[in-house]
């Protein structure tokens, strides 16, 4: 079953022009979201589905066929896969034939998983990750020219390239469903990136404080940048603010133009991971 949670179409959206539009999709096993942008880099549409009780075989087939927009042809298609199963390796040590072995050393890789990798040129790293093969197969069949990336690949590039970290360590917290990623950057260098699962609000605070302790950072002096599924009136934000006094909700990226409907509907930090897919090459 699927439920639409966001469904935003700007007045500039023209279904007859989809062949000239760019499509970006971000998917986890419980959510699929997509945005459509035109050649002027304006986001003309954003739709998000909550996924539940999908078939183990062909889990996305029905949704992809029934969404009248996704049935169209696009100028380009980028697909971001959110998965907590990942590892980062220096390019100098990476061999594509050993992807499975690299990932299995630190993660539990199942038979139903497919292992992929992205090269992150600005970090000279390879991001090796696994995602459910049935989802990938459905997407590849529906979008044969699509290019796949891990969701963290775009986020890390955004945090490094678009935020000033010359004078301080920047900590970024991005929440996606029941997972959170924490990224720490200094002088345009990646110090840490990890993904944690959580069940309750105190878990999020625990992981933020754990990372601060690991890197010798004082929570009261750190700047915590928040992206993703976190609102200012949430219990998680209230807990964080007791220990981290400098909290900043990230703004929408400047490389996209946003229309009135989207700006009025969405908080500025929502879907930052989806927007970050544009930086993946």
C-alpha atoms as an extended CHARMM CRD file, in Angstrom:
* protein
*
       281  EXT
         1         1  UNK       CA              0.0000000000        0.0000000000        0.0000000000  PROA      1               0.0000000000
         2         2  UNK       CA              1.0740000000        3.5900000000       -0.5900000000  PROA      2               0.0000000000
         3         3  UNK       CA             -0.1020000000        6.9270000000        0.7780000000  PROA      3               0.0000000000
         4         4  UNK       CA              0.7430000000       10.3290000000       -0.6930000000  PROA      4               0.0000000000
         5         5  UNK       CA              2.1660000000       12.6010000000        2.0180000000  PROA      5               0.0000000000
         6         6  UNK       CA              3.1910000000       15.5670000000       -0.1630000000  PROA      6               0.0000000000
         7         7  UNK       CA              1.8150000000       16.4690000000       -3.5730000000  PROA      7               0.0000000000
         8         8  UNK       CA              3.0330000000       19.8600000000       -4.8320000000  PROA      8               0.0000000000
         9         9  UNK       CA              2.7200000000       21.0380000000       -8.4230000000  PROA      9               0.0000000000
        10        10  UNK       CA              3.6730000000       24.5940000000       -9.3260000000  PROA      10              0.0000000000
        11        11  UNK       CA              1.6270000000       26.5090000000      -11.8920000000  PROA      11              0.0000000000
        12        12  UNK       CA              4.6670000000       26.3130000000      -14.2120000000  PROA      12              0.0000000000
        13        13  UNK       CA              4.4620000000       22.5180000000      -14.3810000000  PROA      13              0.0000000000
        14        14  UNK       CA              3.4650000000       21.2990000000      -17.8490000000  PROA      14              0.0000000000
        15        15  UNK       CA              2.9240000000       17.5680000000      -18.2720000000  PROA      15              0.0000000000
        16        16  UNK       CA              3.4710000000       17.8030000000      -22.0150000000  PROA      16              0.0000000000
        17        17  UNK       CA              7.0500000000       18.9850000000      -21.3740000000  PROA      17              0.0000000000
        18        18  UNK       CA              8.2560000000       16.1150000000      -19.1910000000  PROA      18              0.0000000000
        19        19  UNK       CA             10.6640000000       15.0410000000      -21.9470000000  PROA      19              0.0000000000
        20        20  UNK       CA             12.5730000000       18.2640000000      -21.1820000000  PROA      20              0.0000000000
        21        21  UNK       CA             12.3940000000       17.8700000000      -17.3790000000  PROA      21              0.0000000000
        22        22  UNK       CA             14.8560000000       16.2360000000      -14.9880000000  PROA      22              0.0000000000
        23        23  UNK       CA             13.5680000000       13.6690000000      -12.4900000000  PROA      23              0.0000000000
        24        24  UNK       CA             15.2060000000       12.9310000000       -9.1370000000  PROA      24              0.0000000000
        25        25  UNK       CA             13.9140000000       10.0880000000       -6.9480000000  PROA      25              0.0000000000
        26        26  UNK       CA             14.9230000000        9.2720000000       -3.3830000000  PROA      26              0.0000000000
        27        27  UNK       CA             13.8010000000        5.9350000000       -2.0100000000  PROA      27              0.0000000000
        28        28  UNK       CA             14.1090000000        3.9300000000        1.1770000000  PROA      28              0.0000000000
        29        29  UNK       CA             12.1540000000        0.7800000000        1.9160000000  PROA      29              0.0000000000
        30        30  UNK       CA              9.4030000000        2.8650000000        3.5600000000  PROA      30              0.0000000000
        31        31  UNK       CA              9.3140000000        6.0200000000        1.4340000000  PROA      31              0.0000000000
        32        32  UNK       CA              9.6300000000        7.1610000000       -2.1580000000  PROA      32              0.0000000000
        33        33  UNK       CA              9.8700000000       10.8660000000       -2.9680000000  PROA      33              0.0000000000
        34        34  UNK       CA             10.5780000000       12.6090000000       -6.2220000000  PROA      34              0.0000000000
        35        35  UNK       CA             11.0850000000       16.0610000000       -7.6250000000  PROA      35              0.0000000000
        36        36  UNK       CA             10.8810000000       17.3400000000      -11.1780000000  PROA      36              0.0000000000
        37        37  UNK       CA             12.9490000000       20.3130000000      -12.3160000000  PROA      37              0.0000000000
        38        38  UNK       CA             12.9550000000       22.1890000000      -15.6000000000  PROA      38              0.0000000000
        39        39  UNK       CA             15.9190000000       23.4130000000      -17.6330000000  PROA      39              0.0000000000
        40        40  UNK       CA             15.9010000000       26.6980000000      -15.7080000000  PROA      40              0.0000000000
        41        41  UNK       CA             16.5790000000       24.6530000000      -12.5330000000  PROA      41              0.0000000000
        42        42  UNK       CA             13.1660000000       25.4010000000      -11.0580000000  PROA      42              0.0000000000
        43        43  UNK       CA             11.5460000000       22.6250000000       -9.0200000000  PROA      43              0.0000000000
        44        44  UNK       CA              8.1180000000       22.3930000000      -10.6340000000  PROA      44              0.0000000000
        45        45  UNK       CA              6.8300000000       19.3550000000       -8.7700000000  PROA      45              0.0000000000
        46        46  UNK       CA              7.4830000000       17.3650000000       -5.6020000000  PROA      46              0.0000000000
        47        47  UNK       CA              5.5740000000       14.2590000000       -4.5500000000  PROA      47              0.0000000000
        48        48  UNK       CA              6.2240000000       11.8620000000       -1.6750000000  PROA      48              0.0000000000
        49        49  UNK       CA              4.7690000000        8.4360000000       -0.9250000000  PROA      49              0.0000000000
        50        50  UNK       CA              4.7410000000        6.4580000000        2.3070000000  PROA      50              0.0000000000
        51        51  UNK       CA              5.3350000000        2.7920000000        1.4590000000  PROA      51              0.0000000000
        52        52  UNK       CA              4.0150000000       -0.1110000000        3.5150000000  PROA      52              0.0000000000
        53        53  UNK       CA              3.1190000000       -3.7770000000        3.0960000000  PROA      53              0.0000000000
        54        54  UNK       CA              4.6260000000       -3.9670000000       -0.3770000000  PROA      54              0.0000000000
        55        55  UNK       CA              5.0660000000       -7.2490000000       -2.1930000000  PROA      55              0.0000000000
        56        56  UNK       CA              8.4810000000       -8.8880000000       -1.8280000000  PROA      56              0.0000000000
        57        57  UNK       CA              8.4130000000       -9.4670000000       -5.5810000000  PROA      57              0.0000000000
        58        58  UNK       CA              8.0250000000       -6.3920000000       -7.8070000000  PROA      58              0.0000000000
        59        59  UNK       CA              7.4310000000       -4.0770000000       -4.8060000000  PROA      59              0.0000000000
        60        60  UNK       CA              7.3610000000       -0.8320000000       -6.8430000000  PROA      60              0.0000000000
        61        61  UNK       CA              5.7590000000       -2.0660000000      -10.0490000000  PROA      61              0.0000000000
        62        62  UNK       CA              2.1960000000       -0.9940000000       -9.1980000000  PROA      62              0.0000000000
        63        63  UNK       CA              3.1760000000        2.4640000000       -7.9400000000  PROA      63              0.0000000000
        64        64  UNK       CA              5.3800000000        3.2060000000      -10.9560000000  PROA      64              0.0000000000
        65        65  UNK       CA              2.6170000000        2.2360000000      -13.3660000000  PROA      65              0.0000000000
        66        66  UNK       CA             -0.2100000000        4.0180000000      -11.5540000000  PROA      66              0.0000000000
        67        67  UNK       CA              1.5940000000        7.3400000000      -11.0590000000  PROA      67              0.0000000000
        68        68  UNK       CA              0.6980000000        9.1530000000      -14.2850000000  PROA      68              0.0000000000
        69        69  UNK       CA              3.7350000000       11.4490000000      -13.9890000000  PROA      69              0.0000000000
        70        70  UNK       CA              6.2690000000        8.6460000000      -13.5550000000  PROA      70              0.0000000000
        71        71  UNK       CA              4.9010000000        6.9330000000      -16.6590000000  PROA      71              0.0000000000
        72        72  UNK       CA              6.2750000000        9.7870000000      -18.7750000000  PROA      72              0.0000000000
        73        73  UNK       CA              9.7090000000       10.0930000000      -20.3530000000  PROA      73              0.0000000000
        74        74  UNK       CA             12.2470000000       12.4870000000      -18.8010000000  PROA      74              0.0000000000
        75        75  UNK       CA             15.3830000000       14.2270000000      -20.0020000000  PROA      75              0.0000000000
        76        76  UNK       CA             17.3750000000       12.6170000000      -17.1820000000  PROA      76              0.0000000000
        77        77  UNK       CA             16.6500000000       10.4050000000      -14.1680000000  PROA      77              0.0000000000
        78        78  UNK       CA             18.7170000000       10.2160000000      -10.9680000000  PROA      78              0.0000000000
        79        79  UNK       CA             17.7630000000        7.7570000000       -8.2560000000  PROA      79              0.0000000000
        80        80  UNK       CA             19.0540000000        7.9850000000       -4.6900000000  PROA      80              0.0000000000
        81        81  UNK       CA             18.9430000000        4.8550000000       -2.5450000000  PROA      81              0.0000000000
        82        82  UNK       CA             18.7950000000        5.3550000000        1.2110000000  PROA      82              0.0000000000
        83        83  UNK       CA             20.5020000000        2.4540000000        2.9560000000  PROA      83              0.0000000000
        84        84  UNK       CA             22.2470000000        2.1680000000        6.3400000000  PROA      84              0.0000000000
        85        85  UNK       CA             24.4190000000       -0.5730000000        4.8150000000  PROA      85              0.0000000000
        86        86  UNK       CA             27.4020000000        1.3390000000        3.4660000000  PROA      86              0.0000000000
        87        87  UNK       CA             31.1340000000        1.8160000000        3.8630000000  PROA      87              0.0000000000
        88        88  UNK       CA             33.5790000000        4.4300000000        2.5810000000  PROA      88              0.0000000000
        89        89  UNK       CA             36.8840000000        3.4520000000        0.9630000000  PROA      89              0.0000000000
        90        90  UNK       CA             39.7680000000        5.5230000000       -0.4450000000  PROA      90              0.0000000000
        91        91  UNK       CA             39.8730000000        5.3770000000       -4.2300000000  PROA      91              0.0000000000
        92        92  UNK       CA             43.4440000000        4.0760000000       -4.1010000000  PROA      92              0.0000000000
        93        93  UNK       CA             42.3060000000        0.9490000000       -2.2190000000  PROA      93              0.0000000000
        94        94  UNK       CA             39.0750000000        0.3010000000       -4.0920000000  PROA      94              0.0000000000
        95        95  UNK       CA             38.5820000000       -2.5660000000       -6.5360000000  PROA      95              0.0000000000
        96        96  UNK       CA             35.1040000000       -2.9640000000       -8.0350000000  PROA      96              0.0000000000
        97        97  UNK       CA             35.3410000000       -6.7610000000       -8.0250000000  PROA      97              0.0000000000
        98        98  UNK       CA             35.7000000000       -6.7140000000       -4.2180000000  PROA      98              0.0000000000
        99        99  UNK       CA             32.6560000000       -4.5600000000       -3.4170000000  PROA      99              0.0000000000
       100       100  UNK       CA             30.8120000000       -7.3840000000       -1.6700000000  PROA      100             0.0000000000
       101       101  UNK       CA             33.8260000000       -8.2460000000        0.4890000000  PROA      101             0.0000000000
       102       102  UNK       CA             34.3860000000       -4.6110000000        1.5090000000  PROA      102             0.0000000000
       103       103  UNK       CA             30.7860000000       -4.1750000000        2.5860000000  PROA      103             0.0000000000
       104       104  UNK       CA             30.4570000000       -7.5650000000        4.2850000000  PROA      104             0.0000000000
       105       105  UNK       CA             33.3770000000       -6.7230000000        6.5620000000  PROA      105             0.0000000000
       106       106  UNK       CA             31.2860000000       -4.0900000000        8.3630000000  PROA      106             0.0000000000
       107       107  UNK       CA             27.6640000000       -4.8200000000        7.4200000000  PROA      107             0.0000000000
       108       108  UNK       CA             25.3070000000       -7.7620000000        7.1700000000  PROA      108             0.0000000000
       109       109  UNK       CA             24.6310000000       -8.2220000000        3.4670000000  PROA      109             0.0000000000
       110       110  UNK       CA             21.6500000000      -10.4260000000        2.6190000000  PROA      110             0.0000000000
       111       111  UNK       CA             21.0610000000      -12.5600000000       -0.4350000000  PROA      111             0.0000000000
       112       112  UNK       CA             18.2680000000      -10.1960000000       -1.5160000000  PROA      112             0.0000000000
       113       113  UNK       CA             20.6550000000       -7.2170000000       -1.5010000000  PROA      113             0.0000000000
       114       114  UNK       CA             22.5510000000       -5.7980000000       -4.4430000000  PROA      114             0.0000000000
       115       115  UNK       CA             25.8900000000       -4.0970000000       -3.8190000000  PROA      115             0.0000000000
       116       116  UNK       CA             26.6960000000       -0.8760000000       -5.7100000000  PROA      116             0.0000000000
       117       117  UNK       CA             29.2470000000        1.9050000000       -5.3950000000  PROA      117             0.0000000000
       118       118  UNK       CA             29.5920000000        5.6270000000       -6.1180000000  PROA      118             0.0000000000
       119       119  UNK       CA             32.8050000000        7.5670000000       -6.5760000000  PROA      119             0.0000000000
       120       120  UNK       CA             32.8620000000       10.7990000000       -4.5660000000  PROA      120             0.0000000000
       121       121  UNK       CA             35.4470000000       12.8050000000       -6.4550000000  PROA      121             0.0000000000
       122       122  UNK       CA             35.7010000000       15.7190000000       -4.0140000000  PROA      122             0.0000000000
       123       123  UNK       CA             36.6780000000       13.2700000000       -1.2520000000  PROA      123             0.0000000000
       124       124  UNK       CA             38.6130000000       10.7420000000       -3.3630000000  PROA      124             0.0000000000
       125       125  UNK       CA             36.4010000000        8.0690000000       -1.8290000000  PROA      125             0.0000000000
       126       126  UNK       CA             34.1410000000        5.2730000000       -3.0120000000  PROA      126             0.0000000000
       127       127  UNK       CA             30.8160000000        4.8160000000       -1.2590000000  PROA      127             0.0000000000
       128       128  UNK       CA             29.9830000000        1.0840000000       -1.2890000000  PROA      128             0.0000000000
       129       129  UNK       CA             26.4180000000        0.1520000000       -0.3120000000  PROA      129             0.0000000000
       130       130  UNK       CA             23.6650000000       -2.4510000000       -0.5070000000  PROA      130             0.0000000000
       131       131  UNK       CA             19.9830000000       -2.0840000000       -1.2910000000  PROA      131             0.0000000000
       132       132  UNK       CA             17.1100000000       -4.4950000000       -1.8840000000  PROA      132             0.0000000000
       133       133  UNK       CA             17.5870000000       -5.8630000000       -5.4120000000  PROA      133             0.0000000000
       134       134  UNK       CA             13.8290000000       -6.1550000000       -6.0630000000  PROA      134             0.0000000000
       135       135  UNK       CA             13.4170000000       -2.3790000000       -5.6970000000  PROA      135             0.0000000000
       136       136  UNK       CA             16.4240000000       -1.6950000000       -7.9380000000  PROA      136             0.0000000000
       137       137  UNK       CA             15.1410000000       -4.0810000000      -10.6020000000  PROA      137             0.0000000000
       138       138  UNK       CA             11.7230000000       -2.3870000000      -10.6880000000  PROA      138             0.0000000000
       139       139  UNK       CA             13.3460000000        1.0280000000      -11.0350000000  PROA      139             0.0000000000
       140       140  UNK       CA             15.7820000000       -0.1260000000      -13.7140000000  PROA      140             0.0000000000
       141       141  UNK       CA             12.9840000000       -1.7160000000      -15.7200000000  PROA      141             0.0000000000
       142       142  UNK       CA             10.8530000000        1.4260000000      -15.5070000000  PROA      142             0.0000000000
       143       143  UNK       CA             13.7350000000        3.9180000000      -16.0060000000  PROA      143             0.0000000000
       144       144  UNK       CA             16.3370000000        2.0980000000      -18.1390000000  PROA      144             0.0000000000
       145       145  UNK       CA             18.5580000000        5.1820000000      -18.4690000000  PROA      145             0.0000000000
       146       146  UNK       CA             18.5050000000        6.0650000000      -14.7540000000  PROA      146             0.0000000000
       147       147  UNK       CA             21.7160000000        6.5670000000      -12.7910000000  PROA      147             0.0000000000
       148       148  UNK       CA             21.7980000000        5.2820000000       -9.1900000000  PROA      148             0.0000000000
       149       149  UNK       CA             23.5230000000        6.8160000000       -6.1670000000  PROA      149             0.0000000000
       150       150  UNK       CA             23.5320000000        6.3230000000       -2.4280000000  PROA      150             0.0000000000
       151       151  UNK       CA             21.6040000000        9.0900000000       -0.6550000000  PROA      151             0.0000000000
       152       152  UNK       CA             24.6830000000        9.9490000000        1.4250000000  PROA      152             0.0000000000
       153       153  UNK       CA             26.7650000000       10.6480000000       -1.6740000000  PROA      153             0.0000000000
       154       154  UNK       CA             24.7870000000       13.7930000000       -2.4780000000  PROA      154             0.0000000000
       155       155  UNK       CA             24.5010000000       14.8440000000        1.1550000000  PROA      155             0.0000000000
       156       156  UNK       CA             28.2330000000       14.6220000000        1.8400000000  PROA      156             0.0000000000
       157       157  UNK       CA             29.0470000000       16.6140000000       -1.2850000000  PROA      157             0.0000000000
       158       158  UNK       CA             26.4990000000       19.2590000000       -0.3200000000  PROA      158             0.0000000000
       159       159  UNK       CA             27.8280000000       19.5790000000        3.2300000000  PROA      159             0.0000000000
       160       160  UNK       CA             31.4160000000       19.8530000000        2.0070000000  PROA      160             0.0000000000
       161       161  UNK       CA             30.9760000000       22.0640000000       -1.0440000000  PROA      161             0.0000000000
       162       162  UNK       CA             28.1310000000       24.3710000000       -0.0230000000  PROA      162             0.0000000000
       163       163  UNK       CA             28.8690000000       25.1240000000        3.6500000000  PROA      163             0.0000000000
       164       164  UNK       CA             31.8000000000       27.1100000000        5.0660000000  PROA      164             0.0000000000
       165       165  UNK       CA             33.8530000000       24.8790000000        7.3660000000  PROA      165             0.0000000000
       166       166  UNK       CA             37.1300000000       26.8350000000        7.2820000000  PROA      166             0.0000000000
       167       167  UNK       CA             36.9130000000       28.1590000000       10.8460000000  PROA      167             0.0000000000
       168       168  UNK       CA             34.9220000000       25.4880000000       12.6710000000  PROA      168             0.0000000000
       169       169  UNK       CA             33.7850000000       21.8840000000       12.6520000000  PROA      169             0.0000000000
       170       170  UNK       CA             30.3380000000       21.6630000000       11.0990000000  PROA      170             0.0000000000
       171       171  UNK       CA             28.0490000000       18.9080000000       12.3930000000  PROA      171             0.0000000000
       172       172  UNK       CA             25.1160000000       17.9170000000       10.1930000000  PROA      172             0.0000000000
       173       173  UNK       CA             22.1590000000       15.8600000000       11.3360000000  PROA      173             0.0000000000
       174       174  UNK       CA             19.8450000000       14.5090000000        8.6290000000  PROA      174             0.0000000000
       175       175  UNK       CA             16.8000000000       12.4490000000        9.5850000000  PROA      175             0.0000000000
       176       176  UNK       CA             15.1490000000       10.0720000000        7.1300000000  PROA      176             0.0000000000
       177       177  UNK       CA             12.2630000000        8.1110000000        8.6430000000  PROA      177             0.0000000000
       178       178  UNK       CA             13.6190000000        6.0610000000       11.5510000000  PROA      178             0.0000000000
       179       179  UNK       CA             17.2530000000        6.6500000000       10.6120000000  PROA      179             0.0000000000
       180       180  UNK       CA             19.5840000000        9.5610000000       11.1490000000  PROA      180             0.0000000000
       181       181  UNK       CA             22.8840000000       10.3780000000        9.5200000000  PROA      181             0.0000000000
       182       182  UNK       CA             25.5580000000       12.4370000000       11.2590000000  PROA      182             0.0000000000
       183       183  UNK       CA             28.2710000000       14.1210000000        9.2050000000  PROA      183             0.0000000000
       184       184  UNK       CA             31.1760000000       16.1580000000       10.5480000000  PROA      184             0.0000000000
       185       185  UNK       CA             33.2000000000       18.3840000000        8.2200000000  PROA      185             0.0000000000
       186       186  UNK       CA             36.2030000000       20.6560000000        8.8390000000  PROA      186             0.0000000000
       187       187  UNK       CA             38.2150000000       22.6150000000        6.2610000000  PROA      187             0.0000000000
       188       188  UNK       CA             36.2580000000       20.9050000000        3.4730000000  PROA      188             0.0000000000
       189       189  UNK       CA             37.4260000000       17.5340000000        4.7470000000  PROA      189             0.0000000000
       190       190  UNK       CA             35.1670000000       14.7310000000        5.9510000000  PROA      190             0.0000000000
       191       191  UNK       CA             35.8700000000       13.7540000000        9.5560000000  PROA      191             0.0000000000
       192       192  UNK       CA             32.9170000000       11.4090000000       10.0480000000  PROA      192             0.0000000000
       193       193  UNK       CA             29.7800000000       10.1500000000        8.3480000000  PROA      193             0.0000000000
       194       194  UNK       CA             27.5730000000        7.4570000000        9.8170000000  PROA      194             0.0000000000
       195       195  UNK       CA             23.9570000000        6.3140000000        9.7530000000  PROA      195             0.0000000000
       196       196  UNK       CA             22.1120000000        5.1350000000       12.8690000000  PROA      196             0.0000000000
       197       197  UNK       CA             18.6540000000        3.7230000000       13.4060000000  PROA      197             0.0000000000
       198       198  UNK       CA             16.5550000000        5.0590000000       16.2690000000  PROA      198             0.0000000000
       199       199  UNK       CA             13.2960000000        4.1660000000       17.9880000000  PROA      199             0.0000000000
       200       200  UNK       CA             12.7240000000        7.1150000000       20.3220000000  PROA      200             0.0000000000
       201       201  UNK       CA             13.7270000000       10.7730000000       20.5720000000  PROA      201             0.0000000000
       202       202  UNK       CA             16.4260000000       10.2360000000       23.2540000000  PROA      202             0.0000000000
       203       203  UNK       CA             18.2380000000        7.9230000000       20.8260000000  PROA      203             0.0000000000
       204       204  UNK       CA             18.9020000000       10.8650000000       18.5020000000  PROA      204             0.0000000000
       205       205  UNK       CA             20.3800000000       12.9210000000       21.3170000000  PROA      205             0.0000000000
       206       206  UNK       CA             22.5210000000        9.9450000000       22.3680000000  PROA      206             0.0000000000
       207       207  UNK       CA             24.0830000000        9.5660000000       18.9140000000  PROA      207             0.0000000000
       208       208  UNK       CA             24.7990000000       13.2930000000       18.5730000000  PROA      208             0.0000000000
       209       209  UNK       CA             26.5020000000       13.3590000000       21.9760000000  PROA      209             0.0000000000
       210       210  UNK       CA             28.3680000000       10.1400000000       21.1570000000  PROA      210             0.0000000000
       211       211  UNK       CA             29.8330000000       11.6730000000       17.9970000000  PROA      211             0.0000000000
       212       212  UNK       CA             30.8240000000       14.8130000000       19.9060000000  PROA      212             0.0000000000
       213       213  UNK       CA             32.6060000000       12.6680000000       22.4790000000  PROA      213             0.0000000000
       214       214  UNK       CA             34.3790000000       10.6130000000       19.8080000000  PROA      214             0.0000000000
       215       215  UNK       CA             35.7250000000       13.7550000000       18.1290000000  PROA      215             0.0000000000
       216       216  UNK       CA             36.4430000000       15.6870000000       21.3160000000  PROA      216             0.0000000000
       217       217  UNK       CA             33.7930000000       18.3210000000       20.6390000000  PROA      217             0.0000000000
       218       218  UNK       CA             31.9170000000       20.2490000000       23.3100000000  PROA      218             0.0000000000
       219       219  UNK       CA             28.1580000000       20.1460000000       22.5480000000  PROA      219             0.0000000000
       220       220  UNK       CA             27.5720000000       23.6430000000       23.9380000000  PROA      220             0.0000000000
       221       221  UNK       CA             30.1450000000       25.1010000000       21.5380000000  PROA      221             0.0000000000
       222       222  UNK       CA             29.2380000000       23.1410000000       18.4100000000  PROA      222             0.0000000000
       223       223  UNK       CA             27.0370000000       24.2950000000       15.5580000000  PROA      223             0.0000000000
       224       224  UNK       CA             24.5180000000       21.5790000000       14.7070000000  PROA      224             0.0000000000
       225       225  UNK       CA             22.9720000000       21.9190000000       11.2440000000  PROA      225             0.0000000000
       226       226  UNK       CA             19.6740000000       20.0830000000       10.8860000000  PROA      226             0.0000000000
       227       227  UNK       CA             18.2260000000       18.7030000000        7.6660000000  PROA      227             0.0000000000
       228       228  UNK       CA             15.5080000000       16.2080000000        6.8450000000  PROA      228             0.0000000000
       229       229  UNK       CA             12.4700000000       15.0800000000        8.8420000000  PROA      229             0.0000000000
       230       230  UNK       CA             12.8290000000       17.2770000000       11.9160000000  PROA      230             0.0000000000
       231       231  UNK       CA             10.5980000000       20.1740000000       12.8700000000  PROA      231             0.0000000000
       232       232  UNK       CA             11.3620000000       22.9680000000       15.3090000000  PROA      232             0.0000000000
       233       233  UNK       CA              8.4950000000       22.0210000000       17.6460000000  PROA      233             0.0000000000
       234       234  UNK       CA              9.4630000000       18.3230000000       17.7550000000  PROA      234             0.0000000000
       235       235  UNK       CA             10.4990000000       16.4390000000       20.8900000000  PROA      235             0.0000000000
       236       236  UNK       CA             13.8560000000       15.6150000000       19.2800000000  PROA      236             0.0000000000
       237       237  UNK       CA             14.6360000000       19.2990000000       18.7310000000  PROA      237             0.0000000000
       238       238  UNK       CA             13.6580000000       20.1810000000       22.2990000000  PROA      238             0.0000000000
       239       239  UNK       CA             15.9500000000       17.4530000000       23.6650000000  PROA      239             0.0000000000
       240       240  UNK       CA             18.8390000000       18.5010000000       21.4440000000  PROA      240             0.0000000000
       241       241  UNK       CA             18.5090000000       22.1240000000       22.5110000000  PROA      241             0.0000000000
       242       242  UNK       CA             19.1060000000       21.1970000000       26.1560000000  PROA      242             0.0000000000
       243       243  UNK       CA             22.6400000000       20.1090000000       25.2630000000  PROA      243             0.0000000000
       244       244  UNK       CA             23.4500000000       21.8090000000       21.9400000000  PROA      244             0.0000000000
       245       245  UNK       CA             22.8010000000       25.5280000000       22.0910000000  PROA      245             0.0000000000
       246       246  UNK       CA             23.7580000000       26.3780000000       18.5070000000  PROA      246             0.0000000000
       247       247  UNK       CA             21.2000000000       24.7260000000       16.2410000000  PROA      247             0.0000000000
       248       248  UNK       CA             20.6030000000       25.8230000000       12.6630000000  PROA      248             0.0000000000
       249       249  UNK       CA             17.9570000000       24.4590000000       10.3180000000  PROA      249             0.0000000000
       250       250  UNK       CA             19.4960000000       24.3480000000        6.8400000000  PROA      250             0.0000000000
       251       251  UNK       CA             17.9420000000       26.3240000000        4.0170000000  PROA      251             0.0000000000
       252       252  UNK       CA             16.9590000000       25.0470000000        0.6150000000  PROA      252             0.0000000000
       253       253  UNK       CA             19.9540000000       24.9120000000       -1.7550000000  PROA      253             0.0000000000
       254       254  UNK       CA             20.5750000000       27.8890000000       -4.0030000000  PROA      254             0.0000000000
       255       255  UNK       CA             21.2270000000       25.7840000000       -7.1100000000  PROA      255             0.0000000000
       256       256  UNK       CA             17.4680000000       25.2000000000       -7.3990000000  PROA      256             0.0000000000
       257       257  UNK       CA             14.6960000000       27.7610000000       -7.8160000000  PROA      257             0.0000000000
       258       258  UNK       CA             11.6010000000       27.1500000000       -5.7220000000  PROA      258             0.0000000000
       259       259  UNK       CA              8.0860000000       28.2950000000       -6.4750000000  PROA      259             0.0000000000
       260       260  UNK       CA              5.4810000000       29.7800000000       -4.1640000000  PROA      260             0.0000000000
       261       261  UNK       CA              3.5670000000       26.5500000000       -3.5030000000  PROA      261             0.0000000000
       262       262  UNK       CA              6.6300000000       24.6250000000       -2.4210000000  PROA      262             0.0000000000
       263       263  UNK       CA              7.9390000000       27.4370000000       -0.2400000000  PROA      263             0.0000000000
       264       264  UNK       CA              4.5550000000       27.8220000000        1.4640000000  PROA      264             0.0000000000
       265       265  UNK       CA              4.1390000000       24.0590000000        2.0210000000  PROA      265             0.0000000000
       266       266  UNK       CA              7.5590000000       22.8170000000        3.0960000000  PROA      266             0.0000000000
       267       267  UNK       CA              9.8480000000       23.8020000000        5.9440000000  PROA      267             0.0000000000
       268       268  UNK       CA             13.2330000000       24.8290000000        4.5560000000  PROA      268             0.0000000000
       269       269  UNK       CA             15.0990000000       21.7500000000        5.8570000000  PROA      269             0.0000000000
       270       270  UNK       CA             12.7100000000       19.1200000000        4.4740000000  PROA      270             0.0000000000
       271       271  UNK       CA             13.8260000000       16.9600000000        1.5240000000  PROA      271             0.0000000000
       272       272  UNK       CA             17.3800000000       18.3130000000        1.6840000000  PROA      272             0.0000000000
       273       273  UNK       CA             18.6470000000       14.8090000000        0.8470000000  PROA      273             0.0000000000
       274       274  UNK       CA             16.4090000000       14.6890000000       -2.2260000000  PROA      274             0.0000000000
       275       275  UNK       CA             17.6130000000       18.1360000000       -3.3460000000  PROA      275             0.0000000000
       276       276  UNK       CA             21.2310000000       17.0330000000       -2.8270000000  PROA      276             0.0000000000
       277       277  UNK       CA             20.9640000000       14.3690000000       -5.5250000000  PROA      277             0.0000000000
       278       278  UNK       CA             21.5480000000       17.1430000000       -8.0720000000  PROA      278             0.0000000000
       279       279  UNK       CA             25.2130000000       17.2450000000       -6.9860000000  PROA      279             0.0000000000
       280       280  UNK       CA             25.7860000000       13.5880000000       -7.8450000000  PROA      280             0.0000000000
       281       281  UNK       CA             27.6840000000       13.0420000000      -11.0790000000  PROA      281             0.0000000000
